[in-house]
Amino acid sequence: MRADAERALNAELAGELSRSVWNQCTSYLRGPGGRIVTQWPYTGLEYARRTRRLCRGDWVHRAGGDTR
């Protein structure tokens, strides 16, 4: 995923999660830096809708499996 697209998605999710009940947790739901890393703030249907098709412009395509 392109870095700017990833930052935008992370900012959106962090904003939504900050207004959720998950913001009160202090368990494994948070990464070492305190960010909520395991929860999706929307419905399962919304996840399916968003992941059904990828936005090609948000991804960097490289030949040969290069993951840099």
C-alpha positions as CSV (number, residue, x, y, z in Angstrom):
1,M,0.0,0.0,0.0
2,R,1.3,3.5,-0.8
3,A,2.5,5.3,2.4
4,D,0.1,8.2,2.0
5,A,-2.9,5.9,1.5
6,E,-1.9,3.9,4.6
7,R,-1.5,7.1,6.7
8,A,-5.0,8.3,5.6
9,L,-6.6,5.0,6.4
10,N,-4.9,4.8,9.8
11,A,-5.9,8.3,10.6
12,E,-9.5,7.6,9.7
13,L,-9.6,4.4,11.8
14,A,-7.9,6.1,14.8
15,G,-10.4,8.9,14.7
16,E,-13.3,6.4,14.7
17,L,-11.8,4.2,17.4
18,S,-11.1,7.2,19.6
19,R,-14.9,7.7,19.9
20,S,-15.5,4.0,20.6
21,V,-15.7,1.8,23.7
22,W,-12.4,0.3,22.6
23,N,-10.7,3.6,23.6
24,Q,-11.2,2.6,27.2
25,C,-9.3,-0.6,27.0
26,T,-5.7,-1.3,28.3
27,S,-5.3,-4.8,27.1
28,Y,-3.9,-6.7,24.1
29,L,-6.1,-4.5,21.8
30,R,-3.3,-1.9,22.0
31,G,0.1,-2.0,20.5
32,P,3.3,-1.1,22.4
33,G,2.8,2.6,21.5
34,G,-0.8,2.6,22.8
35,R,-2.5,2.6,19.4
36,I,-5.6,0.3,19.1
37,V,-4.4,-2.3,16.6
38,T,-6.9,-5.1,16.6
39,Q,-10.3,-3.6,16.2
40,W,-12.4,-2.5,13.2
41,P,-14.7,0.4,14.1
42,Y,-17.3,-0.3,11.5
43,T,-19.7,-3.2,10.7
44,G,-18.7,-6.5,9.1
45,L,-20.7,-5.5,6.1
46,E,-18.7,-2.3,5.8
47,Y,-15.5,-4.3,5.9
48,A,-16.7,-6.6,3.1
49,R,-17.8,-3.6,1.0
50,R,-14.4,-1.9,1.4
51,T,-12.3,-4.9,0.7
52,R,-14.3,-6.4,-2.2
53,R,-12.3,-4.3,-4.6
54,L,-9.0,-2.6,-4.1
55,C,-8.5,1.0,-5.2
56,R,-5.6,0.5,-7.6
57,G,-4.3,4.0,-7.0
58,D,-3.7,3.2,-3.3
59,W,-1.2,0.4,-4.1
60,V,2.3,0.2,-5.5
61,H,2.7,-2.6,-8.0
62,R,6.1,-4.2,-8.3
63,A,7.2,-7.2,-10.4
64,G,8.8,-10.2,-8.9
65,G,7.4,-10.0,-5.4
66,D,9.6,-7.2,-4.3
67,T,8.2,-6.1,-0.9
68,R,10.4,-3.0,-0.3
